[in-house]
Amino acid sequence: MRPLRLLFETREAAREVAFMLRCEYDGCTLITLPPVYDTVALRVAIELTGADFCFDGDHYPLVLPPLKDELTQGSHPPVSDLISRKAELWCNEVPF
């Protein structure tokens, strides 16, 4: 198995997730998880920072699906608008 590399939208989010999971942090927006890692801890750390992320080499953000408790009729449309707006911003950035 290979180490998992994740890119975050901000340096602060990457630094906080790396600190919480005790994994490698490149000083910018990339963290490297060991080949075996705790997926629940990763999800919690990402949710605590509230940041979007993608796998190293991808150019589109991954968004964790909301939990059933978080979905309500009133909050669902604004969340989807926010997600699509962030995706548009990421698509407009040049990856290199």
Residue pairs with C-beta under 8 A, 6 or more apart in sequence:
1 35
1 36
2 35
3 32
3 33
3 34
3 35
4 32
4 33
4 35
4 37
4 55
5 30
5 31
5 32
5 33
5 55
5 56
6 14
6 17
6 30
6 31
6 33
6 53
6 54
6 55
6 56
7 14
7 29
7 30
7 53
7 54
7 55
7 56
7 58
8 14
8 17
8 29
8 30
8 31
8 49
8 51
8 52
8 53
9 29
9 51
9 52
9 53
9 61
9 86
9 90
10 29
10 51
11 27
11 28
11 29
12 49
13 29
13 49
13 50
13 51
13 53
14 25
14 26
14 28
14 29
14 30
14 31
14 51
15 25
16 45
16 48
16 49
17 23
17 31
17 42
17 45
17 46
17 49
17 51
18 24
18 25
18 31
19 25
20 41
20 44
20 45
20 48
21 31
21 33
21 37
21 38
21 41
21 42
21 45
23 31
23 32
23 33
23 34
23 37
24 31
24 32
25 31
26 32
30 56
33 42
43 64
46 53
46 64
47 64
52 61
52 62
52 63
52 86
52 90
53 61
53 62
54 60
54 61
54 62
54 90
55 62
59 90
59 91
59 93
59 95
60 87
60 90
60 91
61 86
61 87
61 90
63 83
63 86
66 79
